[in-house]
């Protein structure tokens, strides 16, 4: 997969980081993003597995979408989990790039309703 195949990519964040980012106007990322030096995103097809692997029982989270064409300059598709290409954003994300979002409850299996994704 590459930037020509995914119109939207998705970021999972805590409500606290979401609210802080809205106040600042930028998202620096979750702790793993800051440690790795880029913001981890998932495609629509990758999102359910990302939730189940990293966010089981986390409770309330925010999932938001960014259009890849708006961040293409600093977006790289890199091999990650299982050899799949994942979108990694090498910059702080301006919150005005967020096109839509939802606050969701994630259960103990890392599952939630993703039927709203584009």
C-alpha positions as CSV (number, residue, x, y, z in Angstrom):
1,X,0.0,0.0,0.0
2,X,1.2,3.6,-0.6
3,X,-0.1,7.1,-0.5
4,X,-2.0,6.6,-3.8
5,X,-4.1,3.7,-2.3
6,X,-5.3,5.2,1.0
7,X,-7.3,8.4,1.0
8,X,-7.5,8.4,4.8
9,X,-5.2,7.2,7.6
10,X,-6.2,6.9,11.2
11,X,-4.6,7.7,14.6
12,X,-5.6,6.3,17.9
13,X,-5.0,8.6,20.9
14,X,-6.2,9.0,24.5
15,X,-8.9,11.6,25.3
16,X,-6.3,13.5,27.4
17,X,-3.8,13.7,24.5
18,X,-6.6,14.6,22.1
19,X,-7.8,17.5,24.3
20,X,-4.3,18.8,24.9
21,X,-3.6,18.7,21.2
22,X,-6.8,20.6,20.4
23,X,-5.7,23.3,22.9
24,X,-2.1,23.5,21.4
25,X,-3.3,23.1,17.8
26,X,-0.8,20.3,17.2
27,X,-0.5,16.6,18.0
28,X,3.0,15.6,19.2
29,X,1.7,12.0,19.5
30,X,1.4,9.3,22.0
31,X,4.4,8.3,24.1
32,X,5.4,5.6,21.5
33,X,5.3,8.3,18.8
34,X,7.5,10.6,20.7
35,X,10.0,7.8,21.4
36,X,10.1,6.6,17.8
37,X,10.4,10.1,16.3
38,X,7.2,9.8,14.1
39,X,3.5,9.5,14.5
40,X,2.1,6.0,14.0
41,X,-1.0,5.8,11.8
42,X,-3.0,2.9,10.5
43,X,-5.1,2.4,7.4
44,X,-8.7,1.4,7.7
45,X,-7.7,-2.2,7.1
46,X,-5.0,-2.1,9.8
47,X,-7.0,-0.3,12.5
48,X,-8.8,-3.2,14.1
49,X,-5.6,-5.2,14.6
50,X,-3.8,-2.1,16.0
51,X,-6.6,-1.7,18.5
52,X,-6.6,-5.4,19.5
53,X,-2.8,-5.5,19.8
54,X,-2.1,-2.2,21.6
55,X,-5.3,-0.9,23.1
56,X,-7.2,-3.8,24.8
57,X,-9.3,-2.6,27.7
58,X,-8.1,0.9,27.3
59,X,-11.6,2.3,27.6
60,X,-12.3,5.6,26.0
61,X,-10.1,6.6,23.1
62,X,-10.2,9.0,20.2
63,X,-9.8,7.7,16.6
64,X,-9.3,10.4,14.0
65,X,-8.7,10.6,10.3
66,X,-6.3,12.6,8.2
67,X,-6.4,12.8,4.4
68,X,-3.1,11.5,3.1
69,X,-2.9,14.2,0.4
70,X,-2.7,16.9,3.0
71,X,0.3,15.5,4.8
72,X,2.1,13.7,1.9
73,X,5.3,15.7,2.3
74,X,6.2,14.2,5.7
75,X,4.3,10.8,5.3
76,X,6.3,7.7,4.7
77,X,5.0,4.2,4.1
78,X,7.3,1.8,6.0
79,X,7.4,-1.9,6.6
80,X,6.1,-2.8,10.1
81,X,3.9,-5.5,11.6
82,X,3.9,-8.6,9.5
83,X,5.8,-7.0,6.7
84,X,2.9,-4.6,5.9
85,X,3.4,-1.0,4.9
86,X,2.2,1.4,7.6
87,X,1.9,5.2,7.4
88,X,4.3,7.1,9.5
89,X,4.2,10.8,9.8
90,X,7.5,12.6,10.4
91,X,6.4,15.8,11.9
92,X,4.0,17.3,14.5
93,X,0.5,17.1,13.1
94,X,-1.5,20.3,12.9
95,X,-4.9,19.6,14.3
96,X,-6.6,21.5,11.5
97,X,-5.6,18.6,9.3
98,X,-8.0,16.3,11.2
99,X,-11.0,15.7,8.9
100,X,-13.2,13.7,11.3
101,X,-13.0,11.8,14.6
102,X,-14.9,9.7,17.1
103,X,-14.6,9.1,20.8
104,X,-15.1,5.4,21.4
105,X,-15.0,2.8,24.1
106,X,-12.6,-0.1,23.4
107,X,-13.4,-3.3,25.2
108,X,-11.1,-5.9,26.8
109,X,-10.5,-7.6,23.5
110,X,-9.5,-4.3,21.8
111,X,-12.8,-4.2,19.8
112,X,-15.0,-1.2,19.1
113,X,-17.4,-0.1,16.3
114,X,-15.4,0.9,13.2
115,X,-18.4,1.0,10.9
116,X,-18.2,4.8,10.6
117,X,-14.7,4.7,8.9
118,X,-14.4,6.0,5.4
